[in-house]
Amino acid sequence: MSTAMSTAMSTVEVPAWLAGGYGIVLLLVAYAIDLLARRAHTAHDRLQAPGFTYHEDHDAWLCPEDQWLWPQSFDPENRVMRYRGSPTVCNSCPVKDTCTSADDGRELGRAVDAWPASESARFHRGIACAVTVLAVVFPVVTAFTVGHWTSQVLLLSTAGLVAIVGLPLWSHLRRSPVAPDGVLFKSLDQNLVERTQAAETVRRRRTTYTSDRRAILEAPQAPVPLVLGRTRYASDRREAGAEAQEGAQRHA
């Protein structure tokens, strides 16, 4: 059996080995393109919001000074949710100069769809899919140029393997269209209804903290638990904590 196998392998022509290996290399290149594009996309998002943390349970961003940025609008064309901090809070922030130059509050965006739903992501995924097509076509075409059946079997098997391994790229691209459910073609009334519902959701979410804000207004000098993270800047709390510690040491 091993002798027959070795004999069959020895009859495989050199162009068949080269074409099969080239198809596998192209498949690896396709996945490398998609992986690098995804990492670049993730790194870009992190650079856009250094120090900011997104809280899914609140659907809001928390800035390094413990202030919330709430959802304000939705961009249906780019499928991005826009978040903005309160202008009053941001304009009085001690680190505003290093955060934003806008007087309307710091703004952040968040893509609502998973990779590769954005235009740029689909562009790079499309390039990766095109490379997988070449990885399949090249061995298949070479199979018609070789003379021995073992070379043809090797090339067609390689093409089938490359097609199966590259199928997830095509599947994910097909299942993540740019305009899912025709969102780009909704009527003005439908968009207004969605915006009204989004505003109502934000209003209900903010009323959860009404008791916290009322307590602070009624007793501005009262100690505020740090866990709230929305009523006093982090830099102010650090200074207040240092002063309290010094006072305790003097009394001791």
Disulfide bonds with the S-S distance in Angstrom:
none
